[in-house]
Amino acid sequence: MDQADDANLVDEEDACPVCSERNADRLAWLDDEKVECQMCGTVYKPPRGGE
């Protein structure tokens, strides 16, 4: 993975808890608190929220 790819990754603690997806383009905010992983369909609340 090159640096351009790394720039679009969320921090590890904000990754999907099921499949560990970190690509921000695959993690869709549903509201101010919840994210849906586009890879596995998991809806979760990232520890840091929308900061």
N, CA, C and O atoms as a GROMACS GRO file, in nm:
protein
  204
    1MET      N    1   0.085  -0.118   0.000
    1MET     CA    2   0.000   0.000   0.000
    1MET      C    3   0.089   0.123   0.000
    1MET      O    4   0.184   0.132   0.078
    2ASP      N    5   0.059   0.219  -0.088
    2ASP     CA    6   0.143   0.339  -0.092
    2ASP      C    7   0.087   0.448  -0.003
    2ASP      O    8  -0.020   0.432   0.057
    3GLN      N    9   0.159   0.560   0.005
    3GLN     CA   10   0.118   0.668   0.095
    3GLN      C   11  -0.016   0.729   0.055
    3GLN      O   12  -0.092   0.771   0.142
    4ALA      N   13  -0.046   0.734  -0.073
    4ALA     CA   14  -0.175   0.787  -0.118
    4ALA      C   15  -0.290   0.703  -0.062
    4ALA      O   16  -0.393   0.758  -0.022
    5ASP      N   17  -0.272   0.572  -0.057
    5ASP     CA   18  -0.375   0.485   0.000
    5ASP      C   19  -0.386   0.506   0.150
    5ASP      O   20  -0.497   0.507   0.204
    6ASP      N   21  -0.273   0.522   0.218
    6ASP     CA   22  -0.272   0.542   0.363
    6ASP      C   23  -0.347   0.669   0.404
    6ASP      O   24  -0.404   0.673   0.512
    7ALA      N   25  -0.346   0.771   0.319
    7ALA     CA   26  -0.410   0.898   0.352
    7ALA      C   27  -0.560   0.885   0.369
    7ALA      O   28  -0.622   0.970   0.434
    8ASN      N   29  -0.621   0.783   0.312
    8ASN     CA   30  -0.766   0.766   0.318
    8ASN      C   31  -0.810   0.664   0.424
    8ASN      O   32  -0.926   0.624   0.426
    9LEU      N   33  -0.717   0.624   0.510
    9LEU     CA   34  -0.750   0.526   0.613
    9LEU      C   35  -0.787   0.594   0.743
    9LEU      O   36  -0.723   0.692   0.784
   10VAL      N   37  -0.891   0.543   0.810
   10VAL     CA   38  -0.925   0.592   0.943
   10VAL      C   39  -0.830   0.526   1.043
   10VAL      O   40  -0.766   0.426   1.011
   11ASP      N   41  -0.821   0.581   1.162
   11ASP     CA   42  -0.737   0.522   1.266
   11ASP      C   43  -0.788   0.381   1.298
   11ASP      O   44  -0.905   0.350   1.280
   12GLU      N   45  -0.697   0.298   1.346
   12GLU     CA   46  -0.732   0.158   1.375
   12GLU      C   47  -0.848   0.146   1.472
   12GLU      O   48  -0.932   0.057   1.458
   13GLU      N   49  -0.856   0.235   1.572
   13GLU     CA   50  -0.964   0.226   1.670
   13GLU      C   51  -1.100   0.262   1.611
   13GLU      O   52  -1.204   0.229   1.669
   14ASP      N   53  -1.102   0.329   1.495
   14ASP     CA   54  -1.227   0.366   1.429
   14ASP      C   55  -1.266   0.268   1.317
   14ASP      O   56  -1.369   0.287   1.253
   15ALA      N   57  -1.184   0.166   1.294
   15ALA     CA   58  -1.211   0.068   1.189
   15ALA      C   59  -1.333  -0.017   1.224
   15ALA      O   60  -1.376  -0.021   1.339
   16CYS      N   61  -1.388  -0.083   1.125
   16CYS     CA   62  -1.501  -0.174   1.147
   16CYS      C   63  -1.461  -0.282   1.247
   16CYS      O   64  -1.358  -0.346   1.231
   17PRO      N   65  -1.542  -0.302   1.350
   17PRO     CA   66  -1.509  -0.402   1.453
   17PRO      C   67  -1.524  -0.547   1.405
   17PRO      O   68  -1.475  -0.638   1.471
   18VAL      N   69  -1.590  -0.569   1.292
   18VAL     CA   70  -1.610  -0.705   1.242
   18VAL      C   71  -1.504  -0.743   1.139
   18VAL      O   72  -1.439  -0.846   1.152
   19CYS      N   73  -1.488  -0.659   1.036
   19CYS     CA   74  -1.396  -0.695   0.927
   19CYS      C   75  -1.268  -0.611   0.924
   19CYS      O   76  -1.181  -0.633   0.841
   20SER      N   77  -1.257  -0.515   1.016
   20SER     CA   78  -1.139  -0.429   1.029
   20SER      C   79  -1.117  -0.335   0.911
   20SER      O   80  -1.006  -0.285   0.892
   21GLU      N   81  -1.221  -0.309   0.832
   21GLU     CA   82  -1.209  -0.215   0.720
   21GLU      C   83  -1.172  -0.076   0.773
   21GLU      O   84  -1.232  -0.028   0.870
   22ARG      N   85  -1.073  -0.012   0.709
   22ARG     CA   86  -1.028   0.120   0.751
   22ARG      C   87  -1.040   0.226   0.641
   22ARG      O   88  -1.021   0.344   0.668
   23ASN      N   89  -1.073   0.186   0.519
   23ASN     CA   90  -1.084   0.280   0.408
   23ASN      C   91  -1.206   0.369   0.430
   23ASN      O   92  -1.319   0.320   0.437
   24ALA      N   93  -1.184   0.500   0.440
   24ALA     CA   94  -1.292   0.593   0.469
   24ALA      C   95  -1.401   0.591   0.362
   24ALA      O   96  -1.517   0.621   0.392
   25ASP      N   97  -1.367   0.556   0.239
   25ASP     CA   98  -1.467   0.548   0.132
   25ASP      C   99  -1.562   0.431   0.150
   25ASP      O  100  -1.667   0.427   0.086
   26ARG      N  101  -1.527   0.337   0.234
   26ARG     CA  102  -1.611   0.219   0.257
   26ARG      C  103  -1.680   0.222   0.394
   26ARG      O  104  -1.743   0.125   0.434
   27LEU      N  105  -1.666   0.334   0.464
   27LEU     CA  106  -1.730   0.351   0.595
   27LEU      C  107  -1.822   0.472   0.586
   27LEU      O  108  -1.775   0.586   0.587
   28ALA      N  109  -1.951   0.448   0.576
   28ALA     CA  110  -2.049   0.554   0.550
   28ALA      C  111  -2.118   0.598   0.680
   28ALA      O  112  -2.176   0.516   0.751
   29TRP      N  113  -2.110   0.728   0.709
   29TRP     CA  114  -2.180   0.782   0.825
   29TRP      C  115  -2.330   0.778   0.800
   29TRP      O  116  -2.377   0.825   0.697
   30LEU      N  117  -2.406   0.721   0.895
   30LEU     CA  118  -2.551   0.714   0.886
   30LEU      C  119  -2.615   0.834   0.955
   30LEU      O  120  -2.720   0.883   0.912
   31ASP      N  121  -2.552   0.880   1.061
   31ASP     CA  122  -2.595   0.998   1.135
   31ASP      C  123  -2.473   1.049   1.210
   31ASP      O  124  -2.360   1.014   1.174
   32ASP      N  125  -2.491   1.130   1.313
   32ASP     CA  126  -2.377   1.187   1.386
   32ASP      C  127  -2.304   1.087   1.472
   32ASP      O  128  -2.196   1.118   1.524
   33GLU      N  129  -2.359   0.968   1.490
   33GLU     CA  130  -2.298   0.870   1.582
   33GLU      C  131  -2.263   0.737   1.518
   33GLU      O  132  -2.169   0.671   1.563
   34LYS      N  133  -2.335   0.695   1.415
   34LYS     CA  134  -2.318   0.559   1.363
   34LYS      C  135  -2.260   0.556   1.222
   34LYS      O  136  -2.286   0.644   1.139
   35VAL      N  137  -2.182   0.452   1.198
   35VAL     CA  138  -2.118   0.429   1.068
   35VAL      C  139  -2.161   0.291   1.019
   35VAL      O  140  -2.175   0.198   1.098
   36GLU      N  141  -2.182   0.278   0.888
   36GLU     CA  142  -2.209   0.148   0.828
   36GLU      C  143  -2.090   0.110   0.740
   36GLU      O  144  -2.049   0.186   0.653
   37CYS      N  145  -2.036  -0.009   0.765
   37CYS     CA  146  -1.928  -0.062   0.683
   37CYS      C  147  -1.987  -0.114   0.553
   37CYS      O  148  -2.075  -0.201   0.556
   38GLN      N  149  -1.940  -0.064   0.441
   38GLN     CA  150  -1.991  -0.105   0.311
   38GLN      C  151  -1.938  -0.242   0.269
   38GLN      O  152  -1.990  -0.301   0.174
   39MET      N  153  -1.838  -0.292   0.337
   39MET     CA  154  -1.782  -0.423   0.303
   39MET      C  155  -1.860  -0.538   0.367
   39MET      O  156  -1.884  -0.639   0.301
   40CYS      N  157  -1.901  -0.522   0.494
   40CYS     CA  158  -1.968  -0.633   0.562
   40CYS      C  159  -2.108  -0.598   0.613
   40CYS      O  160  -2.181  -0.686   0.659
   41GLY      N  161  -2.146  -0.469   0.607
   41GLY     CA  162  -2.280  -0.428   0.648
   41GLY      C  163  -2.296  -0.398   0.795
   41GLY      O  164  -2.407  -0.365   0.839
   42THR      N  165  -2.190  -0.407   0.873
   42THR     CA  166  -2.197  -0.381   1.016
   42THR      C  167  -2.223  -0.233   1.042
   42THR      O  168  -2.162  -0.147   0.979
   43VAL      N  169  -2.316  -0.204   1.133
   43VAL     CA  170  -2.341  -0.068   1.179
   43VAL      C  171  -2.282  -0.057   1.318
   43VAL      O  172  -2.311  -0.139   1.405
   44TYR      N  173  -2.198   0.044   1.340
   44TYR     CA  174  -2.131   0.058   1.469
   44TYR      C  175  -2.106   0.204   1.502
   44TYR      O  176  -2.115   0.292   1.416
   45LYS      N  177  -2.075   0.229   1.628
   45LYS     CA  178  -2.043   0.363   1.675
   45LYS      C  179  -1.893   0.370   1.699
   45LYS      O  180  -1.843   0.307   1.793
   46PRO      N  181  -1.819   0.445   1.617
   46PRO     CA  182  -1.675   0.457   1.639
   46PRO      C  183  -1.647   0.520   1.775
   46PRO      O  184  -1.722   0.607   1.819
   47PRO      N  185  -1.541   0.478   1.842
   47PRO     CA  186  -1.511   0.529   1.976
   47PRO      C  187  -1.497   0.681   1.982
   47PRO      O  188  -1.533   0.743   2.082
   48ARG      N  189  -1.445   0.740   1.875
   48ARG     CA  190  -1.422   0.885   1.877
   48ARG      C  191  -1.533   0.963   1.810
   48ARG      O  192  -1.525   1.085   1.800
   49GLY      N  193  -1.635   0.897   1.765
   49GLY     CA  194  -1.747   0.965   1.701
   49GLY      C  195  -1.705   1.040   1.576
   49GLY      O  196  -1.617   0.993   1.504
   50GLY      N  197  -1.766   1.153   1.549
   50GLY     CA  198  -1.738   1.230   1.428
   50GLY      C  199  -1.629   1.332   1.440
   50GLY      O  200  -1.628   1.430   1.365
   51GLU      N  201  -1.537   1.314   1.533
   51GLU     CA  202  -1.429   1.412   1.552
   51GLU      C  203  -1.337   1.415   1.433
   51GLU      O  204  -1.241   1.491   1.432
   0.00000   0.00000   0.00000
